Structures are given as structure tokens and as C-alpha cells.
Amino acid sequence: MPIAKIHSRALLGIHAPQVTVEAHVAPGLPAFTLVGLPETAVRESRDRVRAAILSSGFEFPPRRLTVNLAPADLPKESARFDLAIALAILAATGQLPAPARERLSQIECLGELSLDGGLRSVRGNLSAARAARDAGRELLLPVDGQAEAELIPGVAGRGLHHLRDLVAYLAGEADPVRLEHRPPPPVDPAINGDLADVRGQPRAKRALAIAAAGKHNLLLIGPPGAGKSMLAQRLAGILPPMTEEEALAAAEVATVTPGGFDPTRFGERPFRAPHHSASAVALIGGGSHPAPGEISLAHHGTLFLDELPEFDRRVLEALREPLEAGSVMISRAARHARFPADFQLVAAMNPSPQGTEIHSRAAQRYRAKVSGPLLDRIDIHLEVPRVPATDLDQAQPDGEDSQAVRERVIAARERMRARQGVVNARLDAAGVAEHIVLANAERDMLNRAIEQLNLSGRARERILKLARSIADYEDREAIDSAALAEAIGYRNLDRLFAGS
């Protein structure tokens, strides 16, 4: 009996590498052997597949059956190969008509089988659809995963309800629902609230707008009730709309998590606010089977860490590399996975550095929980004072709304991309030297500030990027002394954290 080969997709991190399912039937005592580094859920597919084939009206071969999942050194997990295994067995036993067998090299199958032959969706449909499209094959998957797959432009495939539907389609006897690229309607950028809802805090609103323009990280320091959380939640509302590629990248991360991804929220910038008791694995990612953490779930969105010093210091220190690299590598003894983590950090903490001597000592101990190297990677340190009661009494919206600010942010980012191709916060050292040039007076001003504030070389570079963002936000060609002074002013808390 010839060997039947069907293509499927594994799930490794957020990627979907190809897996070839091979089935061979030989004379001998009935046996069903599954090889190719299968884990428990995959090994259990033998019983699901046998019951599904019999329940669908086909014959399960009473002979020696061997199924191989290639490549053999790639770990296989979950029930995602059920459909491909069943189809390979039907092909190897001659239960597929000739036209169906001829089409096997042009398709990929993905899905879990129920005992009656029905299909259930699995995680990672988005990644599998992208990979199948790039390979030039048609993807056949459960109809429950169709909405995810249809987010991929140019995808070809069909949504199926039952194993019989697959066989009938390959034989040309049925026409299941075709996959078509269906991007959902645009989302409301200010879904988490409008910036005008925040009473008072004009300086904080301006800092938020500058942070949005240049994609700078932001630390808000102030008493409870000052509006720090409200400001963080409204950052997404003033950011430019996500590009289709950014939306797909963010959605790919969400699809591989247990919570899954809601296709109706495609294009909505992620906003993640983990509790301060979160472990390093929860925040950064990891586990015996590496999974993305909060920083990856915030990819192309906002990660909000409220009560920053209450997080475990080792957890916070693990943020340092992802903040620079935009990705995180999770390494385990047997597995390695790289997850995207290009997020914008907004952190908040209490109390304000002001107060009596006793309170100041307590504040210093509180602040010392956050290290200097981590603060170096946060471009804007801003005090957020308590809002006066007169500002809270205002009945009308206070200041500009999110749409007006977003338009200026979009214009600033267009200037950045036209000049250097990336936002200012993502400039490397060579990009800073090439695109951020100061006049002699501004250079002397910056050097004096570096000496007086005892700032690091990294802080100096970030001041330059921030000053460039301020100039871009104000539509200024050059960085003048006002933009540079404002950027330096956002770093004046470094001295309070010296030695931490």
C-alpha cells in the first residue's frame, strides 16, 4: 500500500512550522503506532481518530498502521493534527477517490476531531493561515476557526464542520464555505476613554502626547487619585491607528494564548495592566512549554504597571532587555522561543517625592525598589500632582480631545518616518548621531545638564530622542533650547533614584 502524505502545521511559540503527516498500512496484527516526537495530546489522537473514522462511515484498517509526523525532531503538541492524521489514513487505505488523492499535495489540514467526526478549532489558526498562504496551499480547517484565518489577506481555504465534509470536498461532491479575507471594521481608537475626560493635568497630557508621538516610555509619579491610571488608559486613544501588519502581529500573539483572540477586536491596540503580584513568567513569558507573557500580549500596544515598586525587583529587571530589543527570548533546556515585545511602557507609582523628612525617607526606600538601569530606559519621569477641587468641578471637557491630539501625533510620526524610517524612540546609536544634531549652544546646555544631574550615557541619548520628538510634535525643523530644556526636565527625577 503506498504511503499517504498530508501537510499540517505545528505551533511553536507564535510560529506555525510545516509538519508532514505520513501514513503507512502493512500486513500484520492490528496496531496503531504514532511516531515523530508526539506529546500526550497527540498520542491520544489515535483513539479520537479511530472513533471519528468509524462514526463517519469509513473503515478503520484492521492491520498494522504507522503514522509519522515529520520532521521527527520538532515537538508536536495539542490535538491539531487529528484531521490530517484521519485524512492520511483514509488515503493510505484507498478510501479516497482518485481525484481527492491527487489534491493532497495542494492542501493543509488543521483541526481536532470529536468522536463522532465533528471538527473543533485549535489555537494558532492565524499563524497557520499565514504560513499556508505563503506556501501557496489551501487551508482546510474547522469552521469555528474561520474568522481568525480570514484576517490574513490572500488566504485560500475552506471552513468545515465534519470529517465527511472534507472527504466530499476533495472528491468534488461538496462546496464548503470558502475562506475570504474579511478585515473587521475600524475600531474606535478612544475605546478606553477620551483624553478630555481627564480633569486638569495639562503638563501630564502634554507629556502623554509627546510619549505617543515618539513611542517613549513614561513614568507617572503622584498621589492616589491624581489621574495616573486614567492617563495611561487613554494613551491608546491618541496613538496612530495600527497598520494591518501591526494588527496581525498583535493578533498572532493573542491567538496562541489560552484566552484566544476575538476577531472583532482586530486592530485594537492592546492595553495590558498586570497586577503587581505577577511572576516573571506571567510578565515576561516562559513555562515548560514557552508561552508569551504580558509584554508580548502588549505587542504594538501599552503595558501599564501600576504601583511599579510593588512588583518584585527581579521581575522588573527582566524588563530591561525587552525594552531595548523589542522582543524576548525564552530559553529552556529542551525548547527555545522568541516572542515579539515591541510595547510602550507606562508605569505609575506613589508617593510624590515631596513631604516631610520622615516621609521623604519612606519615599526614598519605596523608590529604591526600582533600579537606576531600569529608570534609564524610561524616557519621561513626570510628577502628577493632585488635581485642585476647582478643576474637578468643571462640567465641560478639559482641554483637547483625543482626536485632536491624535492628529498631531500622526503628523509627528509621519515626519519621523520620512526622515529616518522609524519613530524616534527606536533610533539606534548610529541613527541618533545621523538624525539628531544640536547646535553649539544646545550641545553645551545638554552637557552641563548631564554633569549637574549625574546622568548616564544612555540617559543622554534618550534626552536627545525625546527632544527630537518634542520638536517633531511642534513641527519644528531643529531642536531649539526650549525643546531640549523640556526634555531635560522630564529626567530631573534621576537624582532621587541614584544608587538604587
Phi, psi and omega per residue, in radians:
M1 nan 2.284 -3.122
P2 -1.151 2.783 3.105
I3 -1.499 2.285 3.099
A4 -1.682 2.409 -3.130
K5 -2.188 2.260 3.115
I6 -2.248 2.455 3.107
H7 -1.626 2.453 3.055
S8 -2.451 -2.967 -3.119
R9 -2.374 2.258 3.004
A10 -1.439 3.133 3.057
L11 -2.286 1.910 -3.123
L12 -2.126 1.761 -2.998
G13 1.221 -2.074 3.050
I14 -1.897 0.083 -3.109
H15 -1.699 2.756 -3.095
A16 -2.192 1.371 3.126
P17 -1.180 2.670 -3.107
Q18 -1.267 2.452 3.020
V19 -2.224 2.266 3.076
T20 -1.732 2.128 3.136
V21 -1.682 2.039 -3.119
E22 -1.953 2.355 3.121
A23 -2.179 2.375 3.126
H24 -2.359 2.297 3.114
V25 -1.986 2.244 -3.104
A26 -2.318 2.739 3.075
P27 -1.112 2.697 3.121
G28 2.405 -3.104 3.125
L29 -1.116 2.513 -3.134
P30 -0.998 2.231 3.115
A31 -2.768 2.641 3.133
F32 -2.285 1.825 -3.110
T33 -1.881 2.268 3.136
L34 -2.065 2.072 -3.092
V35 -2.176 2.924 3.127
G36 1.973 0.617 3.119
L37 1.053 0.864 3.115
P38 -1.420 2.495 3.027
E39 -1.636 -3.074 -2.945
T40 -0.965 -0.859 -3.106
A41 -1.075 -0.571 3.131
V42 -1.303 -0.734 3.114
R43 -1.072 -0.615 3.129
E44 -1.209 -0.216 3.134
S45 -1.111 -0.369 3.123
R46 -0.994 -0.769 -3.130
D47 -1.281 -0.684 3.115
R48 -1.121 -0.781 -3.097
V49 -1.143 -0.758 3.132
R50 -1.023 -0.846 -3.125
A51 -1.144 -0.688 -3.120
A52 -1.158 -0.717 3.125
I53 -1.104 -0.805 3.140
L54 -1.159 -0.711 -3.123
S55 -1.193 -0.399 -3.110
S56 -1.553 0.056 3.080
G57 1.579 0.219 3.099
F58 -1.796 3.036 -3.129
E59 -1.781 2.345 3.007
F60 -1.663 2.212 -2.969
P61 -1.173 2.214 3.079
P62 -1.479 0.890 -3.094
R63 -2.355 -2.972 -3.135
R64 -1.492 1.991 -3.047
L65 -1.992 2.208 3.104
T66 -2.118 2.215 3.086
V67 -2.067 2.211 -3.135
N68 -2.009 2.372 3.072
L69 -1.896 1.862 -3.060
A70 -1.873 2.496 0.138
P71 -1.347 2.573 -3.000
A72 -1.239 -0.394 -3.079
D73 -1.578 0.037 3.114
L74 -1.653 2.096 -3.137
P75 -1.070 2.378 3.119
K76 -1.983 2.260 -3.137
E77 -2.436 2.853 3.125
S78 1.284 3.063 -3.085
A79 -1.619 0.356 -3.020
R80 -1.186 -0.317 -3.083
F81 -1.643 0.008 -3.075
D82 -0.936 -0.871 -3.054
L83 -1.126 -0.742 3.138
A84 -1.151 -0.683 3.117
I85 -1.106 -0.794 -3.141
A86 -1.074 -0.751 -3.123
L87 -1.168 -0.675 3.112
A88 -1.110 -0.678 3.104
I89 -1.143 -0.764 3.126
L90 -1.096 -0.647 3.122
A91 -1.236 -0.728 -3.108
A92 -1.180 -0.475 -3.134
T93 -1.657 0.131 3.069
G94 1.284 0.371 -3.122
Q95 -1.585 -0.031 3.049
L96 -1.752 2.392 3.071
P97 -1.131 2.808 -3.067
A98 -0.973 -0.781 3.116
P99 -1.024 -0.611 -3.140
A100 -1.201 -0.736 -3.129
R101 -1.116 -0.565 -3.128
E102 -1.220 -0.346 -3.086
R103 -1.623 -0.085 -3.001
L104 -1.084 -0.582 -3.111
S105 -1.287 -0.203 -3.071
Q106 -1.752 0.012 -3.040
I107 -2.165 2.855 2.951
E108 -2.287 2.442 -3.099
C109 -2.043 2.524 -3.107
L110 -2.672 2.224 3.075
G111 2.746 2.719 3.085
E112 -1.688 2.453 3.138
L113 -1.739 2.385 2.932
S114 -1.510 2.963 -3.070
L115 -1.152 -0.402 3.129
D116 -1.639 0.123 3.118
G117 1.642 -0.058 3.078
G118 -1.210 2.790 -3.073
L119 -1.919 2.438 3.058
R120 -2.115 2.525 -3.126
S121 -1.287 2.748 3.112
V122 -2.185 2.998 3.127
R123 -1.308 2.692 3.028
G124 1.463 0.391 3.127
N125 -1.085 -0.591 -3.117
L126 -1.131 -0.833 3.126
S127 -1.122 -0.698 3.138
A128 -1.141 -0.697 3.140
A129 -1.133 -0.716 3.116
R130 -1.112 -0.758 -3.124
A131 -1.172 -0.698 3.123
A132 -1.132 -0.711 3.093
R133 -1.066 -0.797 -3.127
D134 -1.119 -0.515 3.121
A135 -1.456 -0.113 3.125
G136 1.305 0.480 3.138
R137 -2.007 2.844 3.111
E138 -1.588 2.320 -3.111
L139 -1.736 2.183 3.095
L140 -1.956 2.077 -3.017
L141 -2.571 2.886 3.113
P142 -1.039 2.557 -3.093
V143 -1.105 -0.421 3.107
D144 -1.124 -0.446 3.128
G145 -1.713 0.132 -3.051
Q146 -1.161 -0.710 -3.087
A147 -1.074 -0.656 3.091
E148 -1.133 -0.854 -3.075
A149 -1.095 -0.555 -3.080
E150 -1.293 -0.078 3.032
L151 -1.292 -0.299 -3.106
I152 -1.486 2.095 3.098
P153 -1.163 2.415 3.108
G154 1.418 0.130 -3.124
V155 -1.251 2.520 3.080
A156 -2.201 2.398 3.120
G157 2.897 -2.975 -3.120
R158 -2.442 2.593 3.032
G159 -1.742 2.290 -3.007
L160 -2.114 2.630 3.077
H161 -1.779 -0.493 -2.947
H162 -2.624 2.741 3.087
L163 -1.011 -0.663 3.116
R164 -1.073 -0.597 3.109
D165 -1.079 -0.677 -3.137
L166 -1.134 -0.836 -3.128
V167 -1.090 -0.759 -3.132
A168 -1.124 -0.662 3.136
Y169 -1.166 -0.793 -3.133
L170 -1.126 -0.512 3.128
A171 -1.455 -0.046 -3.135
G172 1.373 0.336 -3.085
E173 -1.795 -0.048 -3.126
A174 -2.584 2.799 -3.118
D175 -2.322 1.392 -3.119
P176 -1.123 2.998 -3.109
V177 -1.073 2.244 -3.118
R178 -1.428 2.484 3.041
L179 -1.331 2.280 3.083
E180 -2.354 2.479 3.130
H181 -1.105 2.007 -3.090
R182 -2.270 1.362 3.077
P183 -1.128 2.345 3.138
P184 -1.175 2.858 3.133
P185 -1.092 2.733 -3.136
P186 -1.006 2.486 3.128
V187 -1.543 2.803 3.070
D188 -1.344 2.006 -3.107
P189 -1.027 -0.583 -3.086
A190 -1.661 0.686 -3.081
I191 -1.138 -0.455 3.141
N192 -1.613 0.210 3.121
G193 2.070 2.759 -3.111
D194 -1.704 2.571 -3.136
L195 -1.087 -0.489 3.136
A196 -1.194 -0.261 3.118
D197 -1.240 -0.361 -3.114
V198 -1.418 2.052 -3.129
R199 -1.404 2.396 3.120
G200 1.169 -2.638 3.086
Q201 0.955 0.883 3.133
P202 -1.099 -0.654 -3.129
R203 -1.197 -0.674 3.127
A204 -1.168 -0.659 3.119
K205 -1.143 -0.693 3.114
R206 -1.142 -0.761 3.120
A207 -1.067 -0.658 3.115
L208 -1.124 -0.716 3.128
A209 -1.141 -0.715 3.119
I210 -1.169 -0.696 3.082
A211 -1.063 -0.723 3.113
A212 -1.138 -0.685 -3.103
A213 -1.114 -0.815 -3.075
G214 -1.742 0.023 -3.089
K215 1.048 0.842 -3.130
H216 -1.630 2.592 3.054
N217 -1.354 2.637 -2.943
L218 -2.412 2.340 3.053
L219 -2.072 2.128 3.133
L220 -1.853 2.217 -3.102
I221 -2.148 2.128 -3.136
G222 3.138 3.025 -3.075
P223 -1.267 2.832 3.082
P224 -1.037 2.477 3.104
G225 1.486 0.065 -3.118
A226 -1.372 -0.256 3.112
G227 1.893 0.268 -3.092
K228 -1.100 -0.817 -3.129
S229 -1.155 -0.679 3.114
M230 -1.084 -0.719 3.127
L231 -1.113 -0.782 -3.121
A232 -1.080 -0.727 -3.109
Q233 -1.155 -0.423 -3.095
R234 -1.630 0.027 3.106
L235 -1.094 -0.758 -3.118
A236 -1.037 -0.541 -3.097
G237 -1.262 -0.256 3.117
I238 -1.946 0.030 3.071
L239 -1.426 2.688 3.081
P240 -1.066 2.665 3.062
P241 -1.008 2.574 3.116
M242 -1.195 2.449 2.963
T243 -1.239 2.856 -3.141
E244 -1.079 -0.652 3.139
E245 -1.175 -0.704 3.083
E246 -1.116 -0.748 3.135
A247 -1.105 -0.705 3.112
L248 -1.156 -0.702 3.140
A249 -1.123 -0.738 3.107
A250 -1.174 -0.686 -3.135
A251 -1.178 -0.619 3.140
E252 -1.050 -0.668 3.108
V253 -1.145 -0.788 -3.100
A254 -1.128 -0.584 -3.065
T255 -1.166 -0.411 -3.087
V256 -1.625 0.023 3.124
T257 -1.594 2.766 -3.142
P258 -1.017 -0.571 3.135
G259 -1.263 -0.327 3.125
G260 1.263 -2.943 -3.069
F261 -2.263 2.382 3.098
D262 -1.644 1.894 -3.090
P263 -1.027 -0.405 3.135
T264 -1.227 -0.255 3.128
R265 -1.768 0.255 3.112
F266 -1.055 2.265 -3.133
G267 1.627 -0.085 3.097
E268 -1.520 2.172 -3.100
R269 -1.123 2.291 -3.133
P270 -1.112 2.515 2.992
F271 -2.302 1.928 -3.088
R272 -1.993 2.303 -3.115
A273 -2.339 1.309 -3.118
P274 -1.167 2.641 3.089
H275 -1.220 2.678 -3.068
H276 -1.203 -0.150 3.068
S277 -1.518 0.051 -3.106
A278 -1.057 2.427 3.118
S279 -1.410 3.002 3.110
A280 -1.103 -0.664 3.127
V281 -1.137 -0.724 3.140
A282 -1.151 -0.643 -3.075
L283 -1.472 -0.788 -3.031
I284 -1.644 -0.569 -3.057
G285 1.960 2.859 3.118
G286 2.508 -2.573 -3.044
G287 1.760 2.947 3.132
S288 -1.088 -0.626 2.959
H289 -1.891 1.723 -2.979
P290 -0.855 2.204 3.128
A291 -2.229 2.661 -3.127
P292 -1.203 2.561 3.083
G293 -1.786 -2.925 -3.067
E294 -1.075 -0.596 -3.112
I295 -1.178 -0.526 3.084
S296 -1.413 -0.595 3.072
L297 -1.167 -0.348 3.072
A298 -1.620 0.220 -3.116
H299 -0.962 2.207 -3.083
H300 1.107 0.397 3.098
G301 -2.426 -2.596 -3.033
T302 -2.068 2.345 2.972
L303 -1.897 2.016 -3.104
F304 -1.868 2.066 3.114
L305 -1.930 1.707 3.104
D306 -1.418 2.584 -3.083
E307 0.936 0.994 -3.034
L308 -0.895 -0.801 -3.106
P309 -1.188 -0.225 3.120
E310 -1.378 -0.258 3.045
F311 -1.231 2.594 3.052
D312 -1.020 2.321 -3.048
R313 -1.055 -0.643 3.128
R314 -1.136 -0.561 3.089
V315 -1.163 -0.778 -3.141
L316 -1.138 -0.664 -3.140
E317 -1.120 -0.489 3.117
A318 -1.204 -0.228 3.115
L319 -1.350 -0.319 -2.960
R320 -1.048 -0.866 -3.119
E321 -1.169 -0.817 3.104
P322 -1.039 -0.594 3.117
L323 -1.079 -0.557 3.135
E324 -1.506 -0.723 -2.972
A325 -1.543 -0.459 -3.068
G326 1.369 0.168 3.088
S327 -2.714 2.961 3.139
V328 -2.434 2.368 3.094
M329 -1.774 2.132 3.090
I330 -1.783 2.071 -3.107
S331 -2.025 2.222 3.039
R332 -2.195 2.977 -3.062
A333 -0.997 -0.720 -3.060
A334 -1.860 -0.236 -3.022
R335 -2.438 2.642 3.059
H336 -2.372 2.483 3.111
A337 -2.599 2.419 3.055
R338 -1.941 2.228 3.141
F339 -2.025 2.487 3.074
P340 -1.205 2.565 -3.141
A341 -2.684 0.913 3.124
D342 -1.585 1.365 -3.065
F343 -1.971 2.877 3.057
Q344 -1.888 2.119 -3.082
L345 -1.547 2.235 2.943
V346 -2.157 2.129 -3.123
A347 -2.112 2.695 3.122
A348 -2.409 2.604 3.133
M349 -2.717 2.754 3.024
N350 -2.068 2.816 -0.151
P351 -1.660 -3.111 3.001
S352 -1.155 2.536 3.138
P353 -1.096 -0.132 -3.112
Q354 -1.449 2.814 3.064
G355 2.485 -3.049 3.131
T356 -1.247 3.033 -3.113
E357 -1.098 -0.716 3.139
I358 -1.118 -0.813 3.139
H359 -1.132 -0.575 -3.139
S360 -1.158 -0.676 3.088
R361 -1.106 -0.743 3.106
A362 -1.102 -0.694 3.130
A363 -1.141 -0.655 3.126
Q364 -1.136 -0.710 3.104
R365 -1.133 -0.669 3.127
Y366 -1.121 -0.790 -3.107
R367 -1.245 -0.489 -3.091
A368 -1.154 -0.196 3.093
K369 -1.253 -0.257 3.115
V370 -1.832 2.180 -3.036
S371 -1.346 2.720 3.070
G372 -1.068 -0.781 3.123
P373 -1.032 -0.607 3.082
L374 -1.205 -0.737 3.125
L375 -1.129 -0.536 3.073
D376 -1.004 -0.515 -3.071
R377 -1.570 0.010 3.070
I378 -1.847 2.022 -2.940
D379 -1.296 -0.605 -3.033
I380 -2.100 2.077 3.030
H381 -1.921 2.017 -2.974
L382 -2.262 2.261 3.007
E383 -1.419 2.278 3.141
V384 -1.993 1.779 -3.081
P385 -1.315 2.901 3.075
R386 -1.137 2.480 -3.084
V387 -1.401 2.239 3.096
P388 -1.059 2.608 -3.114
A389 -1.054 -0.559 -3.136
T390 -1.120 -0.586 3.107
D391 -1.248 -0.604 -3.134
L392 -1.225 -0.393 -3.119
D393 -1.370 -0.189 -3.068
Q394 -1.116 2.284 -3.134
A395 -1.500 -0.501 -3.100
Q396 -1.594 2.711 3.082
P397 -0.964 2.537 -3.046
D398 -1.814 1.989 3.092
G399 1.409 -2.912 -3.087
E400 -1.255 2.636 3.064
D401 -1.493 3.027 -3.060
S402 -1.093 -0.636 -3.091
Q403 -1.114 -0.754 -3.141
A404 -1.113 -0.754 3.128
V405 -1.172 -0.715 -3.123
R406 -1.050 -0.655 3.135
E407 -1.093 -0.688 3.114
R408 -1.253 -0.623 3.090
V409 -1.106 -0.758 3.120
I410 -1.074 -0.763 3.129
A411 -1.095 -0.704 3.126
A412 -1.121 -0.734 3.139
R413 -1.169 -0.593 3.086
E414 -1.111 -0.669 3.090
R415 -1.115 -0.742 -3.133
M416 -1.090 -0.827 -3.072
R417 -1.207 -0.583 3.090
A418 -1.177 -0.573 -3.093
R419 -1.442 -0.753 -2.956
Q420 -2.385 -0.093 3.067
G421 1.552 -0.278 -3.138
V422 -2.398 2.887 3.047
V423 -1.229 2.793 -3.019
N424 -1.075 -0.678 -3.100
A425 -1.123 -0.353 -3.105
R426 -1.730 0.164 3.054
L427 -1.197 2.381 3.029
D428 -1.518 -3.106 -3.058
A429 -1.061 -0.700 3.130
A430 -1.161 -0.655 3.114
G431 -1.166 -0.660 3.088
V432 -1.092 -0.789 -3.128
A433 -1.116 -0.587 -3.077
E434 -1.442 -0.695 -2.949
H435 -1.858 -0.200 -3.140
I436 -2.071 1.732 -3.085
V437 -2.063 2.268 3.140
L438 -1.816 2.568 2.973
A439 -1.237 2.912 -3.055
N440 -1.035 -0.741 -3.100
A441 -1.126 -0.753 3.126
E442 -1.195 -0.618 3.116
R443 -1.134 -0.733 3.100
D444 -1.123 -0.693 3.115
M445 -1.067 -0.759 3.141
L446 -1.160 -0.748 -3.127
N447 -1.109 -0.677 3.094
R448 -1.112 -0.726 -3.138
A449 -1.138 -0.661 3.133
I450 -1.093 -0.728 3.140
E451 -1.204 -0.798 -3.078
Q452 -1.179 -0.661 -3.107
L453 -1.609 -0.077 3.119
N454 0.980 0.871 -3.094
L455 -1.567 2.724 -3.119
S456 -1.441 2.977 3.065
G457 -1.106 -0.628 3.098
R458 -1.133 -0.711 3.115
A459 -1.103 -0.651 3.118
R460 -1.075 -0.801 -3.136
E461 -1.099 -0.670 -3.125
R462 -1.253 -0.548 3.044
I463 -1.103 -0.730 3.121
L464 -1.075 -0.800 3.128
K465 -1.093 -0.706 -3.119
L466 -1.180 -0.716 3.094
A467 -1.092 -0.664 3.090
R468 -1.119 -0.671 3.116
S469 -1.165 -0.671 3.099
I470 -1.099 -0.761 3.114
A471 -1.119 -0.704 3.119
D472 -1.152 -0.699 3.133
Y473 -1.125 -0.587 3.113
E474 -1.577 0.063 -3.134
D475 1.025 0.823 3.074
R476 -1.851 2.428 -3.115
E477 -1.257 -0.703 -3.081
A478 -2.035 2.778 3.072
I479 -1.479 1.933 3.131
D480 -1.628 3.127 -3.080
S481 -1.126 -0.557 -3.140
A482 -1.169 -0.763 3.114
A483 -1.143 -0.714 -3.141
L484 -1.177 -0.730 3.119
A485 -1.097 -0.688 3.115
E486 -1.130 -0.739 3.131
A487 -1.106 -0.728 3.102
I488 -1.129 -0.674 3.138
G489 -1.066 -0.465 3.112
Y490 -1.355 -0.065 3.125
R491 -1.958 0.196 -3.006
N492 -1.325 0.026 3.063
L493 -1.631 -0.067 -3.115
D494 -1.018 -0.649 -3.105
R495 -1.112 -0.554 -3.139
L496 -1.208 -0.336 -3.114
F497 -1.885 0.114 -3.118
A498 -1.037 2.372 3.116
G499 1.492 -0.081 3.086
S500 -1.425 nan nan
